[in-house]
Amino acid sequence: MNTLSKLLIISFLFLSLGATLFLFQRTYLIIIKRPQYSHLEKEVTIKKMNVSLLKKDTLITEEISFPSSNVPELELNAMLRAWLKLYQDYRLIKPETHIQDIAFSITKKILFISFSATLFIENDELLKKASLLKNLALGLKALCPKIEEFFLLVDHKPMEDSHITCYRAFSIRQCIELI
């Protein structure tokens, strides 16, 4: 092989490499990686929790279940969704209420829960609202023992109610001792 053919082969290789990189940069050429499904193969564990409801002056205990997670925010979100669904099924919360966001403070001792609408039905008696707060606090404490206080928000602003002030954080300990 003479020098000219070696030079032509090397030039062709560099030209091919340059064209491939140019097409890749312009997204004309897409390299597809084979998807990894190893995280889906793991078995999902389901947590269960008992929730007490006050319906027509009768205390009812129901069990909710939700997927477990290593991420506290995801697990809390799943628990709160199941909790909300149960309360909505018993018509103790408006059906249009759902969770918008959940956030922890830097110390992980304060939880902020933002809903799409208020949790409380305006003309409900104070005992039902206190029962709702107590059961929410019990659920939060069971799932995340570090939480000491929580804020209830609607559209990321303090929830408004005629009986209960939501401008301050609710203490988990005090909510559990309510009733």
Secondary structure, 3 states (H helix, E strand, C coil): CCHHHHHHHHHHHHHHHHHHHHHHHCCCCCCCCCCCCHHHHCCCCEEEEEEEEEECCEEEEEEEEEECCCCHHHHHHHHHHHHHHHHHHCCCCCCCCCEEEEEECCCCCEEEEEECCCCCCCCCCHHHHHHHHHHHHHHHHHHCCCCCEEEEEECCEECCCCCCCCCCCEEHHHHHCCC
